Amino acid sequence: MKSKILQIRGRGTVTLPARARERYRLQDGDPLTFIDLDGVMLLAPRVGVVAKLSAEIERIAREAGVATDGLVEGVRQERRRSPG
């Protein structure tokens, strides 16, 4: 997606296209950074990498039926087995 025309609605609301939300994994309530470049506006996802990664790990574990405690214990066991 190169460019898309968006429309400002009441109270300044702008709806981001579904493809953009999917591509950047944006969800309701995610913060965005607005930058004014003297005539050009830039809107970028402000992603807390650790929080997003943690949520993704929890989701995958839940779908696999694995408790997060089990994941942590599994990592500890792997570290004990691995040299270094």
N, C-alpha and C positions, 0 to 999 in steps of 0.2 A: 504494500500500500504506500504510494508516494505522497499523495495529498488527498484531502477530503474537505469538503465545505461543511462547516458546522454552523448551527444557528443558536444564538443566545436566546434563551427563554426567560420567563419571569424570574426575578431575583438573581439574574446572572447565571442561571443554570445552563450548562453545556453537556450534551450527551455524547460520550465517546463511542465510536463505532464498535460493534461487537468484535470484529476481527482484531482491532487494536487492543481491546480489553483482554482477549484471549492470548494474543501474541505476548503481551507484557504481564500476563497473569494478574490482572487488576481485578480486585473485588470491591464490593460495596464498602465504603469507609476507608479505603487505602489512600494515603496522602500523596499528593502530587506537588511538584515544585513548579512555580510559575516564575519565569525570568523575562524581564522586559529588556530587549536588546536595542533600545532606541529605534523603535519602528517595527521590530520583529518580535513576536511573542513566542516563547518556547515553553512548552508544557512537558514535563518529564516525570516519570514515576520516581517516587522517593521510596526506595525499597530498603527495608531493614532486612538485610540478607540473612542474618541469624534467625530472626523471627520467621521469615518465609521458609527457610530451610527446615527449621524445627517443626513448623506446621505441616510441611510436606512429608517429613519423616513420620510424624504421628499419623497422618492420613494413610500412608502406605502400610504402616504397621497395623492399624485398625482394620484395613481391608484384608490384610493377610491373617488376621486373627492373632496377632502377636502383641503381647503387652509390652509397653515401653521398658518396663523393668527387665524383661527378658532380652530386649535388644541391648541394653546397657551391659547386662551380665555376659551376653554373647561377645560383645566387643572386648570386655575384660579378659575373657577366656582366650580370644584370638591374640591379644597382646602378650599374654603369658606364653603362648606357643610360638610366637614369632620372635626371631632373634633381633636384637637391636633395640 
